[in-house]
Amino acid sequence: MTNCVLCKEELKPEEGQLIWRGDDCRVILVNDPELPGFCRVIWNRHVAEMTDLTYGEREHLMALVFAVEEAVRHVMHPDKVNIAALGNMVPHIHWHVIPRYKDDAFFPGSAWSAKTQQAPAANLDVRKKLAQELPAAIKSAIARLY
């Protein structure tokens, strides 16, 4: 699909950073100033639904999602991790792995809710620094899978 933003190979710096790429999936550290550490696990081929994948492909994808969640928890120390696969706006399989904090801009709603508060700048700065450790932690977590 030529208009799919998740099918494109190149990322602009303002969109995020490619952390890891395998034959079937890739992991992106999303550049979201309100939610440092937000990652996306994207199926490389344009496929709309999880049930379009084989059982083995589903297991592989979810193993990657859980490896990313593990790394996010270890590095970011969030109050909670949200994992979501909405795909309403972009019908291409991708999972969001989002560290959440009681003081983040959207808490207690979803990351796509209206802001409920402003996270303290000092806390965001700490989280942004921690997020710089995620690429190595995610690569290590994925390496332990295989």
Short mmCIF file of the C-alpha atoms (twelve columns), coordinates in Angstrom:
data_MODEL
# 
_entry.id   MODEL 
# 
loop_
_atom_site.group_PDB 
_atom_site.id 
_atom_site.type_symbol 
_atom_site.label_atom_id 
_atom_site.label_alt_id 
_atom_site.label_comp_id 
_atom_site.label_asym_id 
_atom_site.label_seq_id 
_atom_site.Cartn_x 
_atom_site.Cartn_y 
_atom_site.Cartn_z 
_atom_site.pdbx_PDB_model_num 
ATOM 1   C CA . MET A 1   0.000  0.000   0.000  1 
ATOM 2   C CA . THR A 2   1.640  3.220   -1.137 1 
ATOM 3   C CA . ASN A 3   -0.108 5.626   1.270  1 
ATOM 4   C CA . CYS A 4   0.583  3.709   4.476  1 
ATOM 5   C CA . VAL A 5   2.831  5.657   6.849  1 
ATOM 6   C CA . LEU A 6   3.979  2.422   8.493  1 
ATOM 7   C CA . CYS A 7   5.071  0.829   5.212  1 
ATOM 8   C CA . LYS A 8   7.704  3.449   4.516  1 
ATOM 9   C CA . GLU A 9   11.247 2.431   5.357  1 
ATOM 10  C CA . GLU A 10  12.755 5.795   6.234  1 
ATOM 11  C CA . LEU A 11  11.955 7.695   9.422  1 
ATOM 12  C CA . LYS A 12  12.331 11.410  9.824  1 
ATOM 13  C CA . PRO A 13  14.102 12.309  13.089 1 
ATOM 14  C CA . GLU A 14  10.948 13.988  14.396 1 
ATOM 15  C CA . GLU A 15  9.058  10.696  13.909 1 
ATOM 16  C CA . GLY A 16  11.407 8.518   15.890 1 
ATOM 17  C CA . GLN A 17  14.368 6.196   15.790 1 
ATOM 18  C CA . LEU A 18  14.661 2.711   14.353 1 
ATOM 19  C CA . ILE A 19  15.945 0.539   17.206 1 
ATOM 20  C CA . TRP A 20  15.814 -2.937  15.708 1 
ATOM 21  C CA . ARG A 21  14.775 -4.529  12.448 1 
ATOM 22  C CA . GLY A 22  14.234 -8.183  11.664 1 
ATOM 23  C CA . ASP A 23  12.869 -9.941  8.605  1 
ATOM 24  C CA . ASP A 24  9.249  -9.612  9.783  1 
ATOM 25  C CA . CYS A 25  9.149  -6.742  12.296 1 
ATOM 26  C CA . ARG A 26  10.866 -3.602  13.442 1 
ATOM 27  C CA . VAL A 27  10.912 -1.603  16.658 1 
ATOM 28  C CA . ILE A 28  10.732 2.177   16.694 1 
ATOM 29  C CA . LEU A 29  11.375 4.542   19.594 1 
ATOM 30  C CA . VAL A 30  8.671  7.132   18.944 1 
ATOM 31  C CA . ASN A 31  9.634  10.776  19.310 1 
ATOM 32  C CA . ASP A 32  6.845  11.863  21.643 1 
ATOM 33  C CA . PRO A 33  7.865  14.692  23.981 1 
ATOM 34  C CA . GLU A 34  4.957  13.961  26.346 1 
ATOM 35  C CA . LEU A 35  5.618  10.203  26.565 1 
ATOM 36  C CA . PRO A 36  9.350  9.457   26.510 1 
ATOM 37  C CA . GLY A 37  10.007 5.769   26.022 1 
ATOM 38  C CA . PHE A 38  6.971  5.202   23.789 1 
ATOM 39  C CA . CYS A 39  7.826  2.379   21.393 1 
ATOM 40  C CA . ARG A 40  6.085  0.842   18.428 1 
ATOM 41  C CA . VAL A 41  6.511  -2.731  17.189 1 
ATOM 42  C CA . ILE A 42  5.568  -2.808  13.504 1 
ATOM 43  C CA . TRP A 43  4.952  -5.789  11.236 1 
ATOM 44  C CA . ASN A 44  7.019  -5.070  8.113  1 
ATOM 45  C CA . ARG A 45  4.529  -6.316  5.510  1 
ATOM 46  C CA . HIS A 46  1.300  -4.399  5.073  1 
ATOM 47  C CA . VAL A 47  -1.170 -6.611  6.909  1 
ATOM 48  C CA . ALA A 48  -4.277 -5.188  8.591  1 
ATOM 49  C CA . GLU A 49  -5.252 -7.725  11.243 1 
ATOM 50  C CA . MET A 50  -3.521 -10.130 13.620 1 
ATOM 51  C CA . THR A 51  -5.622 -12.994 12.251 1 
ATOM 52  C CA . ASP A 52  -4.100 -12.356 8.815  1 
ATOM 53  C CA . LEU A 53  -0.844 -13.716 10.278 1 
ATOM 54  C CA . THR A 54  -0.028 -17.368 10.776 1 
ATOM 55  C CA . TYR A 55  0.049  -18.699 14.333 1 
ATOM 56  C CA . GLY A 56  3.835  -18.718 14.217 1 
ATOM 57  C CA . GLU A 57  3.951  -15.120 12.991 1 
ATOM 58  C CA . ARG A 58  1.583  -14.057 15.777 1 
ATOM 59  C CA . GLU A 59  3.735  -15.765 18.381 1 
ATOM 60  C CA . HIS A 60  6.859  -14.129 16.967 1 
ATOM 61  C CA . LEU A 61  5.269  -10.671 16.950 1 
ATOM 62  C CA . MET A 62  3.939  -10.980 20.490 1 
ATOM 63  C CA . ALA A 63  7.289  -12.274 21.754 1 
ATOM 64  C CA . LEU A 64  8.817  -9.060  20.383 1 
ATOM 65  C CA . VAL A 65  6.084  -6.910  21.959 1 
ATOM 66  C CA . PHE A 66  6.710  -8.560  25.334 1 
ATOM 67  C CA . ALA A 67  10.496 -8.156  24.984 1 
ATOM 68  C CA . VAL A 68  9.979  -4.435  24.330 1 
ATOM 69  C CA . GLU A 69  7.620  -4.178  27.310 1 
ATOM 70  C CA . GLU A 70  10.191 -5.900  29.520 1 
ATOM 71  C CA . ALA A 71  12.915 -3.469  28.432 1 
ATOM 72  C CA . VAL A 72  10.628 -0.455  28.879 1 
ATOM 73  C CA . ARG A 73  9.735  -1.576  32.410 1 
ATOM 74  C CA . HIS A 74  13.378 -2.212  33.305 1 
ATOM 75  C CA . VAL A 75  14.717 1.074   31.923 1 
ATOM 76  C CA . MET A 76  11.846 3.537   32.393 1 
ATOM 77  C CA . HIS A 77  10.380 2.348   35.749 1 
ATOM 78  C CA . PRO A 78  6.833  3.397   34.826 1 
ATOM 79  C CA . ASP A 79  3.800  3.175   37.080 1 
ATOM 80  C CA . LYS A 80  2.123  1.131   34.324 1 
ATOM 81  C CA . VAL A 81  2.799  0.028   30.739 1 
ATOM 82  C CA . ASN A 82  0.063  0.335   28.140 1 
ATOM 83  C CA . ILE A 83  0.112  -2.094  25.235 1 
ATOM 84  C CA . ALA A 84  -2.303 -1.310  22.437 1 
ATOM 85  C CA . ALA A 85  -3.003 -2.381  18.871 1 
ATOM 86  C CA . LEU A 86  -5.677 -0.029  17.629 1 
ATOM 87  C CA . GLY A 87  -4.969 0.410   13.941 1 
ATOM 88  C CA . ASN A 88  -8.066 2.525   13.352 1 
ATOM 89  C CA . MET A 89  -6.182 5.316   11.609 1 
ATOM 90  C CA . VAL A 90  -3.500 3.114   10.035 1 
ATOM 91  C CA . PRO A 91  -4.718 -0.396  9.115  1 
ATOM 92  C CA . HIS A 92  -1.245 -1.934  9.364  1 
ATOM 93  C CA . ILE A 93  -0.399 -4.244  12.269 1 
ATOM 94  C CA . HIS A 94  1.563  -2.384  14.898 1 
ATOM 95  C CA . TRP A 95  1.657  -2.500  18.675 1 
ATOM 96  C CA . HIS A 96  2.215  0.480   20.940 1 
ATOM 97  C CA . VAL A 97  4.247  -0.066  24.102 1 
ATOM 98  C CA . ILE A 98  3.886  3.032   26.253 1 
ATOM 99  C CA . PRO A 99  5.357  3.704   29.690 1 
ATOM 100 C CA . ARG A 100 2.769  5.533   31.766 1 
ATOM 101 C CA . TYR A 101 3.129  7.611   34.893 1 
ATOM 102 C CA . LYS A 102 0.563  9.077   37.245 1 
ATOM 103 C CA . ASP A 103 1.883  12.533  36.371 1 
ATOM 104 C CA . ASP A 104 1.996  12.124  32.574 1 
ATOM 105 C CA . ALA A 105 -0.052 14.500  30.459 1 
ATOM 106 C CA . PHE A 106 -2.813 11.992  29.689 1 
ATOM 107 C CA . PHE A 107 -3.127 10.004  32.917 1 
ATOM 108 C CA . PRO A 108 -5.434 8.269   33.731 1 
ATOM 109 C CA . GLY A 109 -6.740 8.190   30.142 1 
ATOM 110 C CA . SER A 110 -5.091 6.660   27.110 1 
ATOM 111 C CA . ALA A 111 -2.149 8.215   25.325 1 
ATOM 112 C CA . TRP A 112 -4.651 9.487   22.736 1 
ATOM 113 C CA . SER A 113 -6.943 11.164  25.270 1 
ATOM 114 C CA . ALA A 114 -7.102 14.875  25.884 1 
ATOM 115 C CA . LYS A 115 -4.407 16.139  28.215 1 
ATOM 116 C CA . THR A 116 -5.481 16.144  31.832 1 
ATOM 117 C CA . GLN A 117 -2.370 17.777  33.295 1 
ATOM 118 C CA . GLN A 118 1.130  18.940  32.503 1 
ATOM 119 C CA . ALA A 119 3.885  16.562  33.554 1 
ATOM 120 C CA . PRO A 120 6.586  18.287  35.592 1 
ATOM 121 C CA . ALA A 121 9.437  19.341  33.290 1 
ATOM 122 C CA . ALA A 122 12.059 17.826  35.596 1 
ATOM 123 C CA . ASN A 123 10.311 14.439  35.442 1 
ATOM 124 C CA . LEU A 124 10.098 14.593  31.644 1 
ATOM 125 C CA . ASP A 125 13.804 15.428  31.473 1 
ATOM 126 C CA . VAL A 126 14.671 12.376  33.589 1 
ATOM 127 C CA . ARG A 127 12.464 10.162  31.416 1 
ATOM 128 C CA . LYS A 128 14.008 11.505  28.209 1 
ATOM 129 C CA . LYS A 129 17.462 10.628  29.526 1 
ATOM 130 C CA . LEU A 130 16.291 7.152   30.540 1 
ATOM 131 C CA . ALA A 131 14.741 6.627   27.099 1 
ATOM 132 C CA . GLN A 132 18.219 6.994   25.576 1 
ATOM 133 C CA . GLU A 133 19.046 3.653   27.243 1 
ATOM 134 C CA . LEU A 134 16.130 1.871   25.567 1 
ATOM 135 C CA . PRO A 135 17.765 0.973   22.232 1 
ATOM 136 C CA . ALA A 136 20.462 -1.117  23.933 1 
ATOM 137 C CA . ALA A 137 17.993 -2.640  26.411 1 
ATOM 138 C CA . ILE A 138 15.508 -3.570  23.669 1 
ATOM 139 C CA . LYS A 139 18.201 -5.091  21.456 1 
ATOM 140 C CA . SER A 140 19.423 -7.122  24.428 1 
ATOM 141 C CA . ALA A 141 15.892 -8.314  25.296 1 
ATOM 142 C CA . ILE A 142 15.284 -9.352  21.682 1 
ATOM 143 C CA . ALA A 143 18.663 -11.117 21.469 1 
ATOM 144 C CA . ARG A 144 17.660 -13.253 24.470 1 
ATOM 145 C CA . LEU A 145 14.618 -14.482 22.500 1 
ATOM 146 C CA . TYR A 146 16.634 -16.148 19.780 1 
# 
